[in-house]
Amino acid sequence: MAIEKGTIKIVWITKDTKKIHSKMFEDIAKARSFGEKKKDYLIFKLLRHKNFNEFSWALLPYGNYKLYQNALAFYQKHRSSKLAVERLFRL
């Protein structure tokens, strides 16, 4: 399996919510320009890796990052109340 080169990862979604797509860049401006064409996107910066098998990423303030952060914060705050989370997300 090939690994793309770059330290900036853009991730976007399409109508198929079971998949995400990504592309690597070395330049945030180029990643952002690419992401704006995709619309629903997030940009991450590589923090570190372990032998190219395990990666840590930092979310950057581009694309739908506020929605992503707020959705995860809500989930983490209320995950002990599984029923509330399931009702909100209609699970």
Buried (B, 14 or more C-beta within 10 A) or exposed (E): EEEEEBBBBBBBBEEEEEEEEEBBBEEBEBBBEBBEEBEEBBBBBBEEEEEEEEEEBEBBEBBBBEEEEEEEEBEEEEEEEEEEBEEEEEE
